[in-house]
Amino acid sequence: MSEQILIAGGGIGGLAAALASAHAGWDVRLYERAAAFSEVGAGIQLGPNSVRCLQAWGLQKPLQAVAAFPDKLQVRSAVHGNTLAELPLGASAVARYGAAYATVHRADLHGVLLQALGGQPRVHLHSGCAIERFSEREGFVQIRTTRGREIEGDALLGADGLWSTVRQQLLADGPPRFCGHLAYRALVRQGGLPRRLRTAQVTAWLGPKLHAVQYPVRRGEMQNLVVIVHGTAPADLQNWDHSAQAADLHGALEGTCSALQDAVGAVAHSRGQWRLWPLCDRAPLRGPADMARGQVALLGDAAHPMRPYLAQGAGMAIEDAWELQRALAMQDLELSLRLRRYALNRWQRNARVQARSARNGAIFHATGALRWGRDTALRWWGPRLLDLPWLYGAGWH
């Protein structure tokens, strides 16, 4: 009889985990609180490390059909507009790491995973139904859903995001923390922009107490723009899609260069809308018990929410799913040992990415002498600083 895993959460991490579990030979029941399996938000960046996982699941062609593949990463001063450093991507990334650097709309990647699950007879998706609580019995896990049903499985995976219900019962460590930064997000159609404002690359603008990132998504047809500034938390931290006032953003950008202000102003010109996302995270993982205990494990933001300054939130969730597949396939081990193996192989890498992401935020927003030193280092050693073999390389698995 096949083993069965119960999964909380139908976002990118949950769908990737469902696909990975099916590839490991497990039956899957996935529960998503929302009434339909859909995804909102804006663009995400996928390094070669996560693209290789998608390739291993046979998703290279579906990804190519929806993603953009930037030709380079460029870092510019948000104050003066001058270029500080560049790193070739495109074919260069494929040559270095065996996979491309991709930028994709979150909903498009969600759709690729959902379509792949449609061909998996072992996977059963339940929308409009969340996991409310769980209990571990000898040899199985029992869940209770928001519809009042009780279901048994061999394992439970919490992939239910930053405000994970599964995490709170498993670890009881309180809510995530607001990190003091606000992200303004917008998507615009590139065809409606003046040619000088269209882009086929990733551009990061670094300024005092702020930074911005822009890149193409949806085959290059759209441009994703994110501006992150210091600010106070809104009353509702759990909503990551607040409406935003463009005037507040323009005020925060006072003193930045005309090129960045033109890129931001193009959103209003193309009738785009700004959305506000308060950034929250947790301290880096302390050990494998923060990711798995008994027959219950955590994945993605439920386990290790991180600031977006290494562009690896989705990437680490996809990597988690890949490692989970390897662990679940070890049928000669007891299930609790398989989940512990998963956690042992993931927690240190995830903790490193969490810590580096937080450190990057301080560097990106540097002021005074630190900002001068950052800019000087980028001018001298830019490609060496921007390339991350420890992150993008194949040695992590």
Residue pairs with C-beta under 8 A, 6 or more apart in sequence:
2 25
2 26
2 27
2 122
3 25
3 26
3 27
3 154
3 155
3 328
3 335
4 26
4 27
4 28
4 29
4 153
4 154
4 155
5 21
5 26
5 27
5 28
5 29
5 153
5 154
5 155
5 156
5 157
5 328
6 29
6 30
6 31
6 131
6 141
6 143
6 151
6 153
6 155
6 156
6 157
7 14
7 17
7 18
7 21
7 28
7 29
7 30
7 31
7 156
7 157
7 159
8 14
8 31
8 130
8 131
8 156
8 157
8 158
8 159
8 160
8 164
8 165
8 166
8 302
9 30
9 31
9 32
9 158
9 159
9 160
9 161
9 164
9 300
9 302
10 30
10 31
10 32
10 33
10 34
10 37
10 125
10 127
11 39
11 110
11 159
11 161
11 300
12 39
12 106
12 109
12 110
12 113
12 300
12 314
12 317
12 318
13 159
13 161
13 299
13 300
13 301
13 302
13 314
13 317
13 318
13 320
13 321
14 30
14 32
14 157
14 159
14 160
14 299
14 300
15 30
15 110
15 113
15 114
15 117
16 53
16 113
16 317
16 318
16 320
16 321
17 157
17 159
17 299
17 320
17 321
17 324
18 28
18 30
18 117
18 120
18 123
18 125
19 57
19 113
19 116
19 117
19 120
19 123
19 321
20 57
20 321
20 322
20 324
20 325
20 328
21 28
21 157
21 324
21 325
21 328
22 28
22 117
22 120
22 122
22 123
23 57
23 325
24 324
24 325
24 326
24 328
24 329
25 122
25 328
25 329
26 122
26 328
27 122
27 123
27 124
28 120
28 122
28 123
28 124
29 124
29 126
29 151
29 153
30 123
30 124
30 125
30 126
31 126
31 129
31 130
31 131
31 143
31 145
32 125
32 126
32 127
32 128
32 129
32 130
33 128
33 129
33 130
33 146
33 160
34 127
34 128
35 127
35 128
36 127
36 128
37 110
37 114
37 125
37 127
38 107
38 110
39 106
39 107
39 109
39 110
39 111
40 106
40 107
40 241
41 106
41 107
41 185
41 240
41 241
42 105
42 106
42 185
42 186
42 187
42 217
42 224
42 226
42 275
43 103
43 104
43 105
43 106
43 187
43 215
43 217
43 224
43 226
44 103
44 104
44 105
44 106
44 109
44 311
44 313
44 314
45 101
45 102
45 103
45 202
45 215
45 311
45 315
46 54
46 67
46 101
46 102
46 103
46 104
46 109
46 314
46 315
46 318
47 101
47 311
47 312
47 315
47 388
47 391
47 392
48 93
48 94
48 96
48 97
48 98
48 99
48 100
48 101
48 392
49 97
49 99
49 315
49 319
49 391
49 392
49 393
49 394
49 396
50 312
50 314
50 315
50 318
50 319
51 63
51 99
51 100
51 101
51 102
52 97
52 98
52 99
52 394
53 318
53 319
53 321
53 322
54 60
54 63
54 112
54 318
55 99
56 322
57 116
58 116
59 112
59 113
59 116
62 112
62 115
62 116
63 102
63 104
63 109
63 112
65 219
66 104
66 105
66 108
66 109
66 111
66 112
66 218
66 219
67 102
67 103
67 104
67 108
67 109
67 217
67 219
68 102
68 103
68 104
68 200
68 215
68 216
68 217
68 218
68 219
68 220
69 89
69 90
69 100
69 101
69 102
69 103
70 89
70 90
70 101
70 103
70 200
70 201
70 202
70 215
70 216
71 88
71 89
71 90
71 200
71 201
72 86
72 87
72 88
72 89
72 90
72 201
72 202
73 86
73 87
73 89
73 101
73 201
73 202
73 203
73 204
73 386
74 83
74 85
74 86
74 201
74 202
74 203
74 204
75 83
75 84
75 85
75 86
75 203
75 204
75 206
75 378
75 382
75 386
76 82
76 83
76 84
76 203
76 204
76 205
76 206
76 259
76 260
77 84
77 205
77 206
77 207
77 257
77 375
78 205
78 206
78 207
78 210
78 211
78 212
78 256
78 257
78 260
79 207
79 208
79 255
79 256
79 257
80 257
81 257
81 258
81 259
81 260
84 206
84 375
84 378
84 379
84 382
85 378
85 379
85 382
85 383
85 385
85 386
86 382
86 383
86 386
87 382
87 383
87 386
87 387
89 100
89 101
89 201
89 202
90 100
90 101
93 99
93 100
93 101
93 392
94 100
96 387
96 389
96 392
97 392
97 393
97 394
98 394
101 202
103 202
103 215
103 216
103 217
103 224
104 217
104 218
105 187
105 217
105 218
105 222
105 224
106 314
108 217
108 218
109 314
117 123
117 125
126 145
129 145
129 146
129 147
129 149
130 145
130 146
130 160
130 165
131 143
131 144
131 145
131 146
131 156
131 160
131 165
131 166
132 143
132 144
132 145
132 146
132 165
133 143
133 144
133 165
133 169
134 141
134 142
134 143
134 144
134 156
134 166
134 169
134 296
135 141
135 142
136 142
136 294
136 295
136 296
139 154
140 152
140 153
140 154
140 295
141 152
141 153
141 154
141 155
141 156
141 295
141 296
142 150
142 151
142 152
143 150
143 151
143 152
143 153
143 156
144 150
145 151
154 295
154 335
155 295
155 296
155 297
155 328
155 335
155 339
156 166
156 295
156 296
156 297
157 166
157 296
157 297
157 298
157 299
157 324
158 164
158 165
158 166
158 167
158 170
158 296
158 297
158 298
158 299
158 302
158 303
159 298
159 299
159 300
159 302
159 317
160 166
160 167
160 302
161 300
161 301
161 302
162 176
162 240
162 280
162 301
162 302
162 305
163 175
163 176
163 238
164 298
164 301
164 302
166 296
166 298
166 302
167 173
167 298
167 302
167 303
170 293
170 296
170 298
171 290
175 237
176 280
176 281
176 282
176 305
177 280
177 281
177 282
178 233
178 237
178 278
178 279
178 280
179 279
179 280
179 281
179 307
179 358
179 361
180 230
180 231
181 228
181 229
181 230
181 231
181 278
181 279
181 307
181 361
182 228
182 229
182 230
182 231
182 276
182 277
182 278
182 279
183 226
183 227
183 228
183 276
183 277
183 278
183 279
183 308
184 226
184 227
184 228
184 229
184 244
184 249
184 274
184 275
184 276
184 277
185 224
185 225
185 226
185 274
185 275
185 276
185 277
186 224
186 225
186 226
186 267
186 272
186 273
186 274
186 275
187 217
187 222
187 223
187 224
187 225
187 272
188 222
188 223
188 225
188 266
188 267
188 270
188 272
189 221
189 222
189 223
189 270
190 198
190 199
190 216
190 220
190 221
190 222
190 223
191 221
192 269
192 270
193 223
193 266
193 269
193 270
194 266
197 262
197 263
197 266
198 223
199 214
199 215
199 216
199 223
200 216
200 220
201 215
201 216
202 213
202 214
202 215
203 213
203 214
203 215
204 211
204 212
204 213
204 364
205 211
205 212
205 213
205 214
205 256
205 260
206 364
206 365
206 366
206 371
206 374
206 375
207 256
207 260
207 365
208 365
208 366
208 367
208 371
209 229
209 230
209 365
209 367
210 227
210 228
210 229
210 230
210 252
210 253
210 256
210 365
211 227
211 228
211 364
211 365
212 225
212 226
212 227
212 228
212 260
212 263
212 264
213 225
213 226
213 311
214 223
214 224
214 225
214 226
214 263
215 223
215 224
216 222
216 223
216 224
217 223
217 224
225 263
225 264
225 267
226 308
227 249
227 252
227 253
227 264
228 279
228 308
228 364
229 249
229 252
230 365
231 252
233 278
234 242
234 276
234 278
236 242
237 278
237 280
240 277
240 278
241 275
241 276
241 277
242 275
242 276
242 277
242 278
243 273
243 274
243 275
243 276
244 273
244 274
244 275
244 276
245 274
246 267
246 268
246 274
249 264
249 274
250 261
250 264
250 265
253 260
253 261
253 264
266 272
267 273
267 274
279 307
279 308
280 305
281 305
281 306
281 307
281 354
281 357
281 358
282 304
282 305
282 354
283 354
284 304
284 350
284 351
284 352
284 354
284 355
285 291
285 303
285 304
285 347
285 348
285 350
285 351
285 354
286 351
287 347
288 340
288 343
288 344
288 347
289 343
290 298
290 303
290 304
290 343
290 347
291 297
291 298
291 299
291 303
291 304
291 342
291 343
291 346
291 347
291 350
292 298
292 339
292 340
292 342
292 343
294 336
294 339
295 335
295 336
295 339
296 339
297 324
297 339
297 342
297 343
299 317
299 320
299 321
299 324
300 313
300 316
300 317
300 320
301 313
301 317
303 320
303 350
304 316
304 350
304 351
304 353
304 354
305 313
306 312
306 313
306 316
306 353
306 354
306 357
306 358
307 357
307 358
307 360
307 361
308 357
309 357
309 358
309 360
309 361
309 364
310 353
310 356
310 357
310 360
310 388
310 391
312 353
312 357
312 391
316 349
316 350
316 353
319 346
319 349
319 396
319 397
320 342
320 346
320 350
322 397
323 342
323 345
323 346
323 397
324 342
326 342
326 345
326 397
327 338
327 339
327 341
327 342
327 345
328 338
328 342
330 338
330 341
333 341
345 397
349 396
353 391
363 370
363 374
366 373
366 374
377 385
378 385
